[in-house]
Amino acid sequence: MFDKVLIANRGEIAVRIIRACRELGVRTVAVCSEADRTALHAQIADETICIGPAPTSESYLDMRAILAACEVSGAQAVHPGFGFLSENAAFAKLLQRCSVKFIGPDPESIERMGDKANAKKTMQQAGVPVIPGSEGAVPTLEEALQIAGQIGYPVLVKASAGGGGRGIRAVRSAEEMRCAFTAAEEEALRFFGNKDVYIEKLIVNPRHVEVQILADEYGNVVHFGERDCSLQRRKQKVLEETPCPTAAMTPALRARMGEAAVAAAKAVGYKNAGTVEYLLDDSGNFYFMEMNTRIQVEHPITELVYGVDLVKQQICIAAGQELTLRQEQLHPTGHAIECRINAENPQEDFRPSPGEIRSLYMPGGPGIRIDSAVYAGYVIPPYYDSMLAKLIAYAPTREEAIAKMRWALAEFIVDGVDTNIDFQLSIIADPNFIAGDYDNGYLERQLGKK
């Protein structure tokens, strides 16, 4: 086991990793920007090093500053959390060259799964169902029109190096393709430095379902069932639950999706935690969408339903330990729901709401978990993600988990900034959500009616 781990992140995920390290007897090094000197992660770590000004490009995305912090502190490993440098192969390679362990997959796996077009080709070779579309990147508009004509409209034009909903265009006709293809290329180049795009069939009103996996360096790979992440706004997840509502999932389908996720990991020699994301249609057909080569924001719901600490497992795998978990041991028990509590105003198109939290009350009680890094008196900086907390409710049944979440949201009080708590309450009370009858476009359609 490592003696000291540096956390190359901030906010609640940095706090989460610090707590996991404590339980393993590992000392922690936090890095922070000048704007985060009073942040919780900077206060509770064993050591804290300021690595630059507030802008992420000069702090949390500055690879050399983070590497310098490793050298100064003597940290043997870096946990990147999610976002920032967590899926950056160049960062993983830099650490590797400096004999610092990256708590995540090898750089080669990040590269293979980070390029969406190449990942799709790899999955096809591994026998994982993929959405019909181009074999790889599509270099010209003429080729795009030809492929779209073959598979049939509607289609999606997607950035090969994309993520977070960027570089994606829905195209319903050849006329739309002429503008959409160029627009997707330009956005891909602007956000990812790579203009390559590929084309795939647009699956109408699917669910967004993902499968959590863990893999060690000895060839052991296990999956932890599925998470339904279909409730999204502008391609960003708002609420997640596990298992999927019974309207969408059967034990046989769960097993097939899990087996495909394990096959996907083995196809690229994957190590550490990862998530295979699928689109699931209303006929029970699922298609590989992408693989996230990091821990996910919504990992707590899987932890509660499967009784495993995924972050501690990540650290143990990176330290060279063999997985002791076996697939036959892993069965979902109960139901968990996560609501992302953000500092934003839903009445003003979800405008971010930075500022001082004057007073704060976070709910508790049996089956309630809160992952957060905020406190009364904390000033939310305007430079970073607006998430304040992840509120998780766990109960023996979905119905009980919904009831528990409803009361937890009603008790959650944040004074000083706007939040989306009332918006989350409206989702929990929605009859279609209660019935489990929703897809990844449902929330946008509901917002469009208001």
N, C-alpha and C positions, 0 to 999 in steps of 0.2 A: 504494500500500500504506500501511496505517496505520503511524504511528510507535510508538504505544503502545496496548495492549489491556488492559482490565480483565477479570479472570475472576471472575464472580459465582457462585462455587461453591467446593467444597472437595474433599478426598480425591483419589482416583486420577484422576478426570476433570479436575480442576484441574491436576494435574501433567501430564496428557496434553496439555492445551491449551497450557501453558507451553512444553513441548518443541516443539510444532508452531510456535509463535510464534518460538522461537529459530531454527529452521531457515529461517524467512522473514525473519529479521533484524528482528523486531518486539520492542520492549521490553514487559515484562509488569508488571501491577499485580495482586497478590493481595489479596483481602479475607479477613479471618478473624474469628471470634468470639473472645471471651476464652478459651474452652476450647480453641481451635485455635492458640494462639500458637506452640506447638512443632510444629505439623503440617508435613509435608514441603512442601506447596504454599506455605506462608507463609515457609519458609526459602529456597526456591530461586528465587522470583520476583525481579525487579529491584527492586520496591518492595512493601511490605506495609502495609496499613492495617487496623487493628482497627475493626470497625463495630458492636460491641455485645456484650452478654452471650451466654451459651451458647444459650438458647432460640432456635430458628430464627425465631420471630416478631419477635425483637428484634435479629436479625443478618442471616442469609442471606435472609430474606423481607422485610426492611425496605427497600423501594424507595428511600425518601428517603436512607437511610444510604448505599446503594450509589451513588446519584446524587451525593451529597456527596463520596464517594471519587473519583468521576470528575472532579469539579470541582477537588478538591485536587491530584490527580495529573496532570491534563491528558490523561487517556485519551480517545482519539477514538472508541473502540468498546468494546462489552461482549460477551463470550462467556458465555452463561448455562449451558453444559454441558447436563446433563439433571437433571430434578427441580427443586426450588425454584421459580425464576421463569422457567424455560425455555419454558413454554407459557402465560405470562401476558400477554395482549394489553394489559392496562392498563400493565404495565411497559414493554413495547415502545413503546407510545404516549408514555409519559412520557419515555423516552430520545429518541424522535423529536422531541418538542417542544423538547428541550434540545440538539438537534443532535449527539447522540451516536448512533453507528450500532449497531443491535442485530444481532448476528451470528446471524441466523435469518430466518424469513419476515416479511413485513409483518404488522402487527397485524390487518389485515382477514382475512388467510388463517388466522391463529391462531384468530380468532373463528369463522370459517366452519367450520373443521375441528374446533374444540374442542367445539362443540355437536353431540353425536353424532346427534341427530335431524335437524338441518339438514344435517349432512355427508352423511347417508344420502340425503336428498332431492337434494342436489347431485350425488352419484354416480349416482343413477338417471338424472338428466338428461344426464350425460356418457356413459351407456351402460356404466358399470361394474357388474358383477353385484352385487346386494345381497340380503341375506337377506329373505324375505317378512316383512312386518310393517306397523306403522302408518306413515302418511305423515309423521308428525311427533310432537310431544309429545301424550300422551293425558291429557286434563284430569280425567276422572272414572272411577270404578270401573265404572260402567255401560258406558261406551265401551270400556274395557279388556276386559270380559267379551264384548262383541260382536265385537271384533277377534280375540280369542283363539279364539272359536268359529268364526270364518270361516277362519282359517289353520290351525286344529287344534292341540291340545296335543301335546307339551309346548311351552311358550313361555318367553321370558325377559322380565322387566320390568327395564329398565335406566335408570339416571340419564342424562339428556341431557347433563349437564356432567361426567359421570363419568370415571373412570380408575382404574388400579391395583386393579381388582376390587371397588371400592366401589359401593354402590347397585345391586346386581344380585341378582335373585331368580329362581330356576328355579320354574316353576309347571306342574303336571301335571294340574290339574283346575280347574273353576270354583270349587269349594269352597276350594282353596288360594289362588286369586286374591284372594279377599276379604281375607285377611290380608296376603298378599305385596305387593299394590299399595300399601297404606298404609305397610308397613314400608320398601319401596323409596323412597317419597316422603320419609319421615322421615330415612332415612340420606342420601339425596341432599341434603336441605336442611342436614343437620348437617355434611357433609364438603365440600360445594361451594357452599353458599349459594343453591342453586337446586333447587326440589323437582320440576321437570319430569322426567317419565319417558316412555319410549316402549316399544313392545312389538315383539319379533321372534321368529320361529320358532327354537326350540332345535334346532340341528344336533347330532345324537347322535354322540359320540365323533369329533369332527373333529380335524384337525391345525391348529395355530396356525402359519401361514406368513406371513412378511412380506417385502416387497420394498423395498430401499433405492433412493432416487432422489436425484439432484442436479439443480438447476435454477438457471439464471442469469437476470439481468434482461433478457436479449436473446431470450428465448423458447426457449432450448435446454434440453431435459430428457433425461436418460439414466437408465437403471436398471441395477442391479448384481445381477441375479438374486435369489435367495431365501435366506432363513434359516429353518430349522425351529426354532421356539421352543416346541414342544409340551410339553416336560418342565417342568412347573410345579407349585408347591405353593401352595395358597390364592391362585391367580391370579398368583403371582409366579414369574418365570422362574428356573430353576435351572441349566440347561445348554442351550446352543444350538449348532447346527452348520450349515455351509453347504458344498456344496449339500445339499438335502434328500436323504435316503436314496433310492436308486433305486426302492424299493418304492412310493414315493409320488409320484415326479416323472419327467416325460419332457421332452425338449427342447421339444416342441410346447407342453406345458402351461406350462413356464417362460416361453416367449415370450409366451403369452397373458396370463399374470399380470403380466409386465413391461410389456406394452403397456397393460394396464388401469391400472397404477400411473402410467404416464406420462400417460395420459388424465386420471386423477384430479388430478394436479398441474397440468396445463394448465387444467382446468376452474375452478380457483380462482386462476389466475395466480400459482402458487407460485414462490418463490425460495428458494435455499439447500438444505440437506440436509433430508430428510424420509423417513418410512417409512410405507408403506401396508400395513396388516395385514389378513390374510384368514383365514377359516376354510375349510379344504379337506376335503371329505368323501371317503369311500373310493371314490367313483365318478369322482373327478377334477373335480368341480364346486367352484368357489371363489366365495366371497362376501365383499364388502367388510365389514370390521368397524369400523375406525377408521383415522385417519391421525395419527401422532405427528409434531408439527411441531418436531422437534429432532433432535440426534444421539442415537443409542440406546446403551445400555450395551454391547450386543453388536456394535458397529460393527467391532471389530478383526478378527473372522473374515472379514468382507467385504473388509477392507483386504488381508488376506493372500491371499485367493483371487483377487482382481482386481488386486492390485498398485497400489493407489491410496491416498493419504493423505486420508481424508475430512475430517479436521479442518482440514488445510491448505487443502483445496478450499473449505470453509465460509468461511474467512477471506478467501480470494482473491475469492470470489463477492461477499461483503459489501463488499469494497473496490472493486467495480465491474468486476472482470475477467471476461472472457468464458470460458466453458468451452471447453477445447481438446479434451476427450474427446468422441468420437462413438460412437454405439451399436454400430456395426459393429466397433469396436476392442475392445469389452468382452466377454471370454469367460472363464468360470471355469476356473482351473487348480489342480488339487489339491483338498484337502479340509481344512477347519479346524473345530475343536471348541473351545468355551469353557466352562469350569467356573467358576462364581462361588464363591470361597472366602470364607465368612462366619465371623465370630466368634459362634458359636451352638452350642447343644448339641442335636443331633438326638434324643438319648435322653430329653430333657426337653421335648418338644414344641417343639424349636428355640428354646429360650429364649436371648436375646442374652447374650453373655459379654464385657462390657467389662472393662478392666483393663490391666495392663502386659504387654507382650510382652517376656519376659525374654531369650529368644534366638530367632533366626529363620534358617532356611535355605530359600532359594527356588531351585528347580531351574533348569537352563539347558540349553544344548546346541542343536544344529541343530533348527530347527523349533519351538522353545519360545519363547513371548513371555509376559511377565508385565506387566500394567498394575497398579500398586499405589502406595500412598503411605505404607506402614508400614515400620518399621525396628526393630531391636532396641533396647529401652529406651523405645519409644513407648508412651504410655498411651492406649488406645482410650477415648474419652469415651462416656458412656452416652446422649448426647443425639441421636445421628445414626444413619444407616444402618449396619448391622453388616458390610458388605462390606469385607474386607481386601484382596482382590486378584482380578483376573481372570486365570486361567491358560488360555493358548491353545496348542493343539498344531496344527501344520500339517505335512502330508505329501502325497505324490503321490496316495495313495488313502485312502479312509475307513478301511480295515482298518489301514493303517499309522498313521493319525492316532489311532485308538483305542489301539493299542499304545503309541504315544509318550505319550499322555495318561496311560495306566495307570502308566507308570514315573515320569512327572513328579509325579503325585499321591503316589506312594509315597515320593518323595524330599522332598516339601514338609514342612518341620518348623516348627511354631509352638509355642513353649513359653511358658506363662503364662496362656493363655486357651483355652477350648474352641473347636473349629472343626468344620466339616462336611466335612473332607477325606475321612474314612472313608466318609461317606455318598455323596460323589461317586464314590469308588472302587467302591462297591456298584452304582451306576448303570452305570458304564463296563463292569463285569463282567457285567451282567444279560444273559441270552441274548436277550431281546426287544429290548433296545437294540442289541446287536451285530447282530441281524437287521434293524434299522431298523423293527421292528414295534411302534410305539407311537403314542399320540394324546395330546391335552391333558388327559385324565383318567387316564392310565396311572399316573403317579407317585402320585396320591392313592389310587388303588385298591390299589397295592402297599403303601403305608404303612398302609392300612386293614387289611391282612392281618396286620400285625405287632403 
